[in-house]
Amino acid sequence: MLNTLLEFYIEHQWLALPLAMLSAAGVGILWMGWLSLMLTAFGQRRWLWGFAILLLPVPASPCFALRHPTLNPWANRLVLWGLLLSLPILVLTGWWGLLALTQAAPAA
């Protein structure tokens, strides 16, 4: 399966490379948002949220951002935009992985 995924990436570099760069920018933005939301949660003495964002940043950060939109709107936007920018390469990799799994295996 790994060889098939690598072949897909090599054959479709025109799509994979720009999406990978976009995803890298999205992860950087997302990391800044995670850090800001974690500091906001600890600063507001919301200890459970702070530790949840520290230990499980991907599910906890958007939940905190949507639950408390007025505490740090800038960090909320960073987290949501970072997730949005990171999503295309994840969807593309999942789709290519599904294609690789459904292809017939070569006979030995």
N, C-alpha and C positions, 0 to 999 in steps of 0.2 A: 504494500500500500504506500509506503514512504517513497519508493521509486516512482510510482504513478503520480503522487503529489508533486514531486520534484520535476517530473516531466511536464506536468501542467504549468507549473510556475515558469519553466524555461520556455515553453511554447507560447505562453501568454504574458511575456514580460511587459508589453505595452500597457497592460491593465494592472498587473501585480505590483510593479515598482511605484507608480504614482499612488496606488492605494496603500502600499506599505509606508510611504512617506507621510501620507495623510494620517494614517493610523499612528505613526510615531509622534506626530504633532499632537494628535488627540490624546495619547497616553501622557504626554508631558503636561498638557492643559489639565487633564484629569487628575494627575498627581498634585498639581498646585491647588486644585479645588479640594482634594482630599485633605491636604495639609491645612488649608484654611478652615474647612469645616470642622476638622478635629480640634483645632485651636479655639474655634468659636464655641464648640460644645463644652470643652473643658473650661473656657473662660466664663461661660454662663452657668457653670457648675451642674451641667447635665452629664454626670459621670458615666451613666450607662451608655448614652449615645457616644460619648468620647471614646470609651473603650471599644464599643462596637465598630466605630469608624477606624480605630487603630488596628483592630484584629481582622475585620472583614470589610475592607474599604469599598469593594465593588457593590455589594448589595446595600450596605448601611448608608453610604454617602448620598445616593439619590433619595433614599427613604427619608433621611434627615432633612435634605434640601426641600423635599416636597412637604414634609410635615411642619417645618418651621421656615417658611419662605421669607419672613421679615428679619430674621436674626443676622443673616449675611447674604444679601441678594447677589453680590458680586461672586462669591464662592459658589452659590447655587448655580449661577449661569456657567461658571467654569466647569463644574461637574457635569451638567447636562450637555454642554457643547462638547466636552471631552468624550463623553460616551457616544454622542452622535458621530463625531469624527472617527472614533475607533471602530464603529460598527461595520462599515463596508468590507474591510479586509477580513473580519471575522465571519461575516456572511459568505464571502467569496471562498474562504478556506473551507467552511462547512459544506458548501455546495460542491466544491471540487473533491472533498473527502467522500461525500455521498456518491459522486460519480465514480470515484476510484473503487469504492466498495461494491458497486453494482456491476462493474465490468467483469467479464469472465476472466478467470485466472489462466495464464498460459500453461499449456500442457508441458510437463517435464520430459 
